[in-house]
Amino acid sequence: MNLLLLLVILCFISFYTPTTAGNGSKTEERVIQTKGAYDSVLWVVQFSDLHFSVHHPDRAIDFHDLVGPALSFINPSLVLITGDLTDGKSKDLLTMKQNEDEWMEYKTVMDSVIQKSGIDKSLFFDLRGNHDNFGVPDVGGSFDFFSKLSINGQLGRTGSVNSVTHETPERKHLFVGLDTTMLTGLRGPTNLFGHPTDQLLSDLDLELSRWDSQLEKPVTKIAFGHFPLSFSAPSGSGRTLEDVFLKHSISAYLCGHLHIKFGKNLKRHHLLGNQFPPFQKLFQTNMHRSSFGSTVNCSSEVPPIQEFWEWEMGDWRWNRAMRILAIDTGHVSFVDLNFKSGAKDGCQKSPRGGDPCGDCPEWGPVGGEFSPWGWGWGAKFPRDKRGDPSGDPRPIPDNFPNLKPNSP
């Protein structure tokens, strides 16, 4: 009788348990009403692979000096930092473990950057990278400084999957962040790959489905994480992040991890059922859509094409990289800025499935060079109107990407 009562109680508890992320923590639903957006353009800034280090103080100094003013100027609706916040390596690179001094520096610098930017702290999302997990035996333990000193940790975003929705008068924009680092933080190079669990994939699927039942407004879906998909293992059942992203035809998956030396051109177009050559199954080194078969179908009776872009970005560690994204009525474009060299690379994407029957932008270089002057940029803010009060209320100055760090 007592056993039967216990089973009933357990069933009752499990039935009323809220949705949880992969590590057992509650996922939060948050909707931000974005007001005053210029012609409904949503701006997002991404950084990745900061690698703050006690042996390389210039990384934190430059971030402190450059990023606050830049964010104040751009005034984005969201700031994403996709992993490897600290370095966790000794000067000779032979010892890998968490360094509390590096985490205290990260917290101090981020607090200052947030204050200088004038942007609410809740609009910053940082993720755990493999370096942030070196030698962490368990999440929440004494060596898990990410849970204590990261922005996500301070704001109670303890789940492996966290989301936020920005809503404009015409559209919803769903951003879903995911942490696929291992629950037990091994040291490198054994933790070079992301390991999504079946539970995490289920939670991710659930978050990306959040607005599927509402028909009032279209939804732009963007996911962000640390590991590129070519560095993400399948789950125990064989499911992958790509499977989930294709199911929802997200606009883009934003990530880091491989730095500029290797990852600068790792921007890949994923398409369900597309037969890539073996080399391109890992990555593709150009920004064009695949030419393996036509994806044009103008029939309203045919289901939409399942596809998404994967956009890996460069690192702050050596290259002081920053990405600015513009989302304009479902069209996503970005420009990558390098504070050291002043170089600019960019790409643009039309809404899911493109618009092959109408007017859709190129998939790749614009005018012979990668530039952001497409949807959300040039279409709204032509080069000849930058600085004109009748154009962009926050014009991008020509010398903006040429800001140089004070340190070598």
C-alpha positions as CSV (number, residue, x, y, z in Angstrom):
1,M,0.0,0.0,0.0
2,N,2.8,2.4,1.0
3,L,4.6,1.5,-2.3
4,L,1.5,2.2,-4.3
5,L,1.1,5.6,-2.6
6,L,4.7,6.5,-3.3
7,L,4.3,5.7,-7.0
8,V,1.2,7.9,-7.2
9,I,3.0,10.8,-5.5
10,L,6.0,10.4,-7.9
11,C,3.7,10.4,-10.9
12,F,1.9,13.5,-9.6
13,I,5.3,15.3,-9.1
14,S,6.6,14.3,-12.6
15,F,3.3,15.4,-14.2
16,Y,3.5,18.9,-12.8
17,T,7.2,19.4,-13.1
18,P,8.0,22.4,-15.3
19,T,10.0,22.1,-18.5
20,T,13.6,21.7,-17.7
21,A,16.9,22.2,-19.6
22,G,19.4,19.4,-20.1
23,N,21.0,19.8,-16.7
24,G,17.7,19.8,-14.9
25,S,17.1,23.5,-14.5
26,K,14.0,25.4,-15.5
27,T,13.9,27.1,-18.8
28,E,12.5,30.6,-18.8
29,E,10.1,32.2,-21.2
30,R,10.8,35.9,-21.8
31,V,9.4,38.3,-24.4
32,I,10.8,41.8,-24.9
33,Q,8.7,44.3,-26.7
34,T,11.2,46.1,-29.0
35,K,10.0,49.8,-29.4
36,G,11.4,52.5,-31.6
37,A,13.2,50.1,-34.0
38,Y,14.0,51.9,-37.2
39,D,11.7,50.5,-39.8
40,S,11.5,47.2,-37.7
41,V,15.2,46.5,-38.0
42,L,16.6,44.5,-35.1
43,W,20.3,44.8,-34.3
44,V,22.3,42.1,-32.6
45,V,26.1,42.0,-31.7
46,Q,28.1,38.8,-31.3
47,F,31.5,38.2,-29.8
48,S,33.2,34.9,-29.4
49,D,36.4,33.3,-27.9
50,L,37.5,36.2,-25.7
51,H,40.1,34.0,-23.8
52,F,40.7,36.5,-21.0
53,S,44.0,35.4,-19.5
54,V,46.3,36.5,-16.7
55,H,49.2,36.0,-19.1
56,H,47.7,38.2,-21.8
57,P,46.1,41.2,-20.0
58,D,45.7,43.1,-23.3
59,R,42.7,41.0,-24.3
60,A,40.6,42.2,-21.4
61,I,42.0,45.8,-21.6
62,D,41.1,46.1,-25.3
63,F,37.6,44.7,-24.6
64,H,37.1,47.2,-21.8
65,D,38.3,50.1,-23.9
66,L,36.6,49.3,-27.2
67,V,33.5,47.4,-26.7
68,G,31.6,49.7,-24.3
69,P,31.7,52.7,-26.7
70,A,31.0,50.5,-29.7
71,L,27.8,49.0,-28.1
72,S,26.7,52.4,-27.0
73,F,26.9,53.6,-30.6
74,I,25.2,50.5,-32.1
75,N,22.6,50.2,-29.4
76,P,21.7,46.5,-30.2
77,S,18.7,44.7,-28.9
78,L,20.8,41.7,-27.9
79,V,24.5,41.0,-27.2
80,L,25.7,37.4,-27.6
81,I,29.1,36.0,-26.3
82,T,29.4,32.5,-27.6
83,G,31.9,30.8,-25.4
84,D,35.6,30.6,-24.2
85,L,35.2,33.6,-22.0
86,T,38.4,32.8,-20.2
87,D,41.5,31.0,-21.3
88,G,42.3,28.6,-18.4
89,K,45.8,27.8,-19.6
90,S,49.2,28.2,-18.0
91,K,51.8,30.4,-19.6
92,D,53.6,27.4,-21.1
93,L,50.2,26.1,-22.3
94,L,50.8,22.7,-20.6
95,T,48.4,23.1,-17.7
96,M,44.6,23.5,-18.2
97,K,42.4,24.5,-15.4
98,Q,40.0,27.2,-14.2
99,N,41.7,30.4,-12.9
100,E,39.5,32.4,-10.5
101,D,41.5,35.6,-11.2
102,E,40.6,35.3,-14.9
103,W,36.9,34.9,-14.0
104,M,37.0,37.9,-11.6
105,E,38.6,40.0,-14.4
106,Y,35.8,38.8,-16.8
107,K,33.1,39.9,-14.4
108,T,34.7,43.2,-13.7
109,V,35.3,44.0,-17.3
110,M,31.8,43.0,-18.3
111,D,30.2,45.1,-15.5
112,S,32.1,48.1,-16.8
113,V,31.2,47.4,-20.5
114,I,27.6,47.1,-19.6
115,Q,27.6,50.3,-17.7
116,K,29.4,52.2,-20.6
117,S,27.1,50.7,-23.2
118,G,23.9,51.9,-21.5
119,I,22.3,48.5,-22.4
120,D,20.4,46.6,-19.8
121,K,22.4,43.6,-18.4
122,S,19.5,41.2,-19.2
123,L,20.1,41.8,-22.9
124,F,23.6,40.1,-22.6
125,F,23.8,36.4,-23.1
126,D,27.1,34.5,-22.5
127,L,27.7,30.8,-23.1
128,R,30.2,28.3,-21.7
129,G,32.9,27.2,-24.1
130,N,35.3,24.3,-23.8
131,H,38.0,26.5,-22.2
132,D,35.4,27.6,-19.6
133,N,35.0,23.9,-18.6
134,F,38.6,22.8,-18.2
135,G,38.9,20.7,-15.1
136,V,35.4,21.3,-13.8
137,P,34.3,18.0,-12.3
138,D,30.6,19.0,-11.9
139,V,28.4,21.9,-12.8
140,G,27.7,24.1,-9.8
141,G,30.8,22.9,-7.9
142,S,33.5,24.9,-6.4
143,F,35.5,25.0,-9.6
144,D,32.6,26.0,-11.8
145,F,33.2,29.8,-11.9
146,F,31.0,30.2,-15.0
147,S,27.9,29.5,-12.8
148,K,29.0,32.1,-10.3
149,L,30.6,34.9,-12.4
150,S,29.2,34.8,-15.9
151,I,26.3,37.0,-16.9
152,N,24.1,34.0,-17.5
153,G,25.1,32.6,-14.1
154,Q,24.4,35.8,-12.3
155,L,21.0,36.2,-13.9
156,G,20.0,32.6,-13.0
157,R,20.1,31.2,-16.6
158,T,21.4,27.9,-15.4
159,G,19.9,25.7,-18.1
160,S,21.6,24.1,-21.1
161,V,19.0,25.8,-23.3
162,N,17.9,29.4,-22.8
163,S,15.8,31.6,-25.0
164,V,14.5,35.1,-25.4
165,T,12.0,36.6,-27.9
166,H,12.2,40.1,-29.2
167,E,8.9,41.3,-30.6
168,T,8.4,44.1,-33.0
169,P,5.0,45.4,-34.4
170,E,5.4,43.1,-37.4
171,R,7.4,40.0,-36.3
172,K,8.7,37.9,-33.5
173,H,12.4,37.1,-33.2
174,L,13.3,34.0,-31.2
175,F,16.9,33.5,-30.0
176,V,17.8,30.2,-28.5
177,G,21.2,29.6,-26.8
178,L,22.6,26.2,-26.1
179,D,25.4,24.8,-24.0
180,T,26.8,21.5,-25.3
181,T,29.9,21.3,-23.2
182,M,30.4,18.0,-21.3
183,L,28.9,17.7,-17.9
184,T,32.3,16.7,-16.6
185,G,34.9,19.1,-17.8
186,L,37.8,17.2,-19.2
187,R,41.0,19.0,-20.1
188,G,42.1,19.6,-23.7
189,P,42.3,18.3,-26.3
190,T,39.7,15.7,-25.2
191,N,37.0,18.4,-24.8
192,L,37.4,19.8,-28.3
193,F,33.9,18.7,-29.3
194,G,30.4,19.6,-28.2
195,H,28.3,16.7,-26.8
196,P,24.5,17.5,-27.0
197,T,22.4,15.0,-25.0
198,D,19.0,13.7,-26.1
199,Q,17.5,15.7,-23.3
200,L,19.2,18.9,-24.6
201,L,17.9,18.2,-28.1
202,S,14.4,17.7,-26.8
203,D,14.6,21.0,-24.9
204,L,16.0,22.7,-27.9
205,D,13.2,21.3,-30.1
206,L,10.7,22.6,-27.5
207,E,12.1,26.1,-27.4
208,L,12.3,26.4,-31.1
209,S,8.6,25.4,-31.3
210,R,7.6,28.0,-28.8
211,W,5.6,30.2,-31.2
212,D,4.6,27.6,-33.8
213,S,1.0,27.6,-32.7
214,Q,0.5,31.4,-33.0
215,L,-0.4,32.7,-36.5
216,E,-0.6,36.5,-35.8
217,K,3.0,37.2,-36.6
218,P,5.8,35.5,-38.6
219,V,8.8,34.2,-36.5
220,T,12.5,34.5,-37.2
221,K,14.4,31.8,-35.4
222,I,18.2,32.1,-34.6
223,A,20.2,29.7,-32.5
224,F,23.6,30.3,-31.0
225,G,26.2,28.1,-29.3
226,H,29.9,27.7,-29.0
227,F,30.7,24.6,-31.2
228,P,30.3,24.5,-35.0
229,L,28.2,21.5,-36.1
230,S,31.3,19.9,-37.6
231,F,32.6,19.8,-34.0
232,S,29.4,18.6,-32.4
233,A,28.9,14.9,-31.8
234,P,25.6,13.1,-32.2
235,S,23.5,12.3,-29.1
236,G,23.3,8.9,-27.5
237,S,20.4,8.0,-29.8
238,G,22.1,9.3,-32.9
239,R,20.2,12.6,-33.2
240,T,22.1,15.8,-34.1
241,L,21.8,19.5,-33.7
242,E,21.5,19.7,-37.5
243,D,18.4,17.5,-37.4
244,V,16.7,19.9,-35.0
245,F,17.7,23.1,-36.9
246,L,16.5,21.6,-40.2
247,K,13.2,20.6,-38.7
248,H,12.6,24.2,-37.7
249,S,14.3,25.8,-40.7
250,I,16.0,28.4,-38.5
251,S,17.5,31.4,-40.2
252,A,21.0,30.9,-38.8
253,Y,23.1,29.1,-36.2
254,L,25.8,31.4,-34.8
255,C,28.9,29.9,-33.2
256,G,32.6,30.3,-32.6
257,H,35.3,28.0,-31.4
258,L,37.7,27.7,-34.4
259,H,39.0,31.3,-34.4
260,I,39.9,33.2,-37.6
261,K,42.9,31.2,-38.6
262,F,40.7,28.2,-39.3
263,G,37.1,29.3,-39.0
264,K,37.0,32.5,-41.0
265,N,35.3,30.9,-44.0
266,L,33.4,28.2,-42.3
267,K,29.9,29.5,-43.2
268,R,27.8,26.6,-44.5
269,H,24.4,26.3,-46.0
270,H,22.5,23.2,-44.7
271,L,19.7,21.8,-46.7
272,L,17.6,18.7,-45.9
273,G,18.2,15.9,-48.4
274,N,21.1,17.7,-50.1
275,Q,23.9,15.5,-51.2
276,F,27.1,17.3,-50.4
277,P,30.5,15.9,-51.4
278,P,32.3,14.3,-48.4
279,F,34.5,17.4,-48.0
280,Q,31.5,19.7,-47.8
281,K,29.7,17.5,-45.3
282,L,32.2,18.9,-42.7
283,F,32.3,22.5,-44.0
284,Q,32.2,24.6,-47.2
285,T,34.7,27.3,-47.9
286,N,32.5,29.7,-49.9
287,M,29.4,31.7,-49.0
288,H,27.2,30.6,-51.9
289,R,24.2,28.3,-51.7
290,S,25.0,24.8,-52.8
291,S,24.4,24.1,-56.5
292,F,23.5,20.5,-56.1
293,G,20.0,20.5,-57.4
294,S,17.4,23.2,-57.6
295,T,15.6,24.4,-54.5
296,V,13.1,26.6,-56.4
297,N,9.5,25.7,-55.9
298,C,6.7,28.2,-56.3
299,S,3.8,26.0,-55.4
300,S,1.9,26.9,-52.2
301,E,1.0,23.2,-51.8
302,V,4.6,22.1,-51.4
303,P,6.0,22.2,-47.8
304,P,8.7,24.9,-47.3
305,I,12.3,23.9,-47.9
306,Q,14.1,22.8,-44.7
307,E,17.4,24.7,-44.5
308,F,19.5,27.0,-42.4
309,W,22.8,28.8,-42.5
310,E,25.7,28.1,-40.1
311,W,27.8,31.2,-39.4
312,E,31.0,30.6,-37.4
313,M,32.8,33.8,-36.4
314,G,36.3,34.8,-35.6
315,D,37.9,35.3,-32.2
316,W,38.6,38.2,-29.9
317,R,41.6,36.4,-28.5
318,W,44.1,37.4,-31.3
319,N,41.9,39.3,-33.8
320,R,39.5,41.4,-31.8
321,A,36.6,40.3,-33.9
322,M,33.0,41.7,-33.5
323,R,29.9,40.7,-35.5
324,I,27.0,43.0,-36.1
325,L,23.8,41.4,-37.4
326,A,20.7,43.2,-38.8
327,I,17.4,41.5,-39.1
328,D,15.0,43.3,-41.4
329,T,11.5,41.7,-41.9
330,G,13.0,38.3,-41.7
331,H,16.1,39.0,-43.8
332,V,19.3,38.4,-41.8
333,S,22.6,40.0,-42.7
334,F,25.8,40.6,-40.9
335,V,29.2,42.2,-41.0
336,D,32.3,41.0,-39.2
337,L,34.7,43.7,-38.0
338,N,38.3,43.2,-37.0
339,F,39.4,45.9,-34.6
340,K,43.1,45.1,-35.3
341,S,43.2,45.1,-39.1
342,G,40.0,47.1,-39.9
343,A,38.9,44.3,-42.2
344,K,35.2,43.8,-43.0
345,D,33.4,40.6,-44.1
346,G,29.7,40.1,-44.5
347,C,26.8,38.0,-45.7
348,Q,23.1,38.2,-46.1
349,K,20.2,35.7,-46.1
350,S,16.6,36.0,-47.2
351,P,13.8,34.4,-45.1
352,R,13.4,30.7,-44.9
353,G,13.5,29.1,-48.4
354,G,14.6,32.5,-49.9
355,D,12.3,34.1,-52.3
356,P,13.1,32.4,-55.6
357,C,9.9,33.6,-57.2
358,G,10.4,37.2,-56.4
359,D,13.1,39.7,-55.4
360,C,15.7,38.1,-53.1
361,P,19.3,39.1,-52.4
362,E,22.4,37.3,-53.5
363,W,23.6,34.5,-51.3
364,G,27.2,35.5,-50.9
365,P,29.5,38.4,-51.9
366,V,27.8,41.6,-52.8
367,G,29.3,43.6,-55.6
368,G,32.4,41.4,-55.6
369,E,33.2,41.8,-51.9
370,F,31.6,40.6,-48.7
371,S,29.7,43.6,-47.4
372,P,26.7,44.2,-45.2
373,W,25.0,46.6,-47.7
374,G,22.0,44.3,-48.5
375,W,18.9,43.6,-46.6
376,G,18.8,45.6,-43.4
377,W,21.8,47.7,-44.4
378,G,22.2,49.2,-47.9
379,A,18.5,48.7,-48.7
380,K,17.6,50.9,-45.8
381,F,20.8,52.9,-45.2
382,P,22.5,53.6,-48.6
383,R,26.2,54.6,-48.4
384,D,25.5,58.1,-49.7
385,K,23.0,58.7,-46.9
386,R,25.1,57.7,-43.9
387,G,25.3,60.7,-41.7
388,D,22.2,62.2,-43.2
389,P,19.5,62.8,-40.5
390,S,16.9,61.6,-43.0
391,G,18.7,58.2,-43.3
392,D,20.0,55.9,-40.6
393,P,19.4,57.5,-37.1
394,R,22.6,55.7,-36.0
395,P,24.8,56.0,-39.2
396,I,27.9,53.8,-39.4
397,P,31.0,56.0,-39.8
398,D,33.5,55.0,-42.4
399,N,36.3,54.8,-39.8
400,F,34.3,52.7,-37.3
401,P,36.0,49.4,-38.0
402,N,39.4,51.1,-38.0
403,L,39.5,51.6,-34.3
404,K,42.7,50.0,-33.1
405,P,43.5,48.5,-29.7
406,N,45.9,50.5,-27.5
407,S,47.9,47.3,-26.8
408,P,49.9,45.4,-29.4
